[in-house]
Amino acid sequence: MSSQLTPRTDGPTDDRALVEVERVSHSFDDLDVLGDVTFSIETGSVACIVGPNGSGKTTLLRLVAGLLDPDDGSVSVAGGPGRRVGYLAQQPAFRGQFTVRETVEFYGALVEPSPDVDAVLDRVGLTAVADRRVDALSGGMRRLLGIAQTMVGEPSVFALDEPSSGLDPAMGRHIRAVIDDLAGGGGAVVLSTHDLRAVERVADTVLLLDHGELVAAGTPEELLAQADAERLEAAIEALGPDAGAASVASGLRGGGR
Ligand code: ADP
C-alpha cells in the first residue's frame, strides 16, 4: 500500500491547505522512523494521527512543528511571518511555583506583540484558576495550560501530542471543545491520540501510521467505508498495524518499539 495518501476532507474547511507534508522521511541514526509520508491539512480542520506506540506519531508532530527537519521531503506551513505552529509536548515542563497566569506571561514575553493573557486563559477555560500555582493543578488543567501556551503568538496551526489522554470524560469533552475552537477562525489542528472515541468526535481527517508509514488517510467515514466497518476501532484494526502484507513488505524495518 502506498503511503502517499492525500486525505479528502468533507469537514468544515475552505479547501486551503495550511500544512503540506510531502514525501517526508526521518531517521534517528540508523533507526528509520518515518518513510515517504505525504498528506495535507486544510484550514478549519482537525487531523488525528493514530497508530501504535513507536509508529512515529510524535516524530511527525515535531516535524510539523519545525522542531525536527526531515531527512527527505518537505514540510510547509502556510501563515504570516510570526510563529506558525504551536506545539504541545506529551509532558510539557512547567515551573511548579509559577501561577497559571505567570506561566502564560512567561511564554508571552518571548513573542511580539505580547498576548492578551486574560483572553488566552478565558479561551481555554482557566480564568477561575489564573492565580493557582502550577503544582496545584489537576492533570486536565495542566493539559489546558499546555494548550494555552501553544496559543501564545497566535499560530495558525496547532500540533498537539496526546492532548486528551488519561482525562475524565468531562475534561475530555472540554478539551475537545477547545480543539474545535482552535481549528475554527482559520486555524488547523493536528494531534496524536490513542483515544478513538475522541477521534470519532473531533477528526475531520484520520492519519493512520504503522511503522512510520501512512497506511490509511481520510475522513472517519471514508475509513469506515474502506474497511467495511461500523466502528473506527474495527476500521483501524483492519486497515492498520500489520493488516496489509504489502505495507509490511514495502515498509520500514525496525521502526517500532
Ligand atoms: P509514537 O509517538 O508513535 O510512539 P515516536 O515518534 O515517539 O512514536 O517514536 C518512533 C520511534 O522513534 C521509536 O522507535 C522511538 O524509540 C524512536 N525515537 C523517537 N525519538 C527518538 C530520538 N530522539 N532518538 C532516537 N530514537 C527516537
Residues whose N, C-alpha, C, O or C-beta is under 5 A from the ligand:
A	BS01	ADP	F28 V33 P52 N53 G54 S55 G56 K57 T58 T59 G255 G256 R257
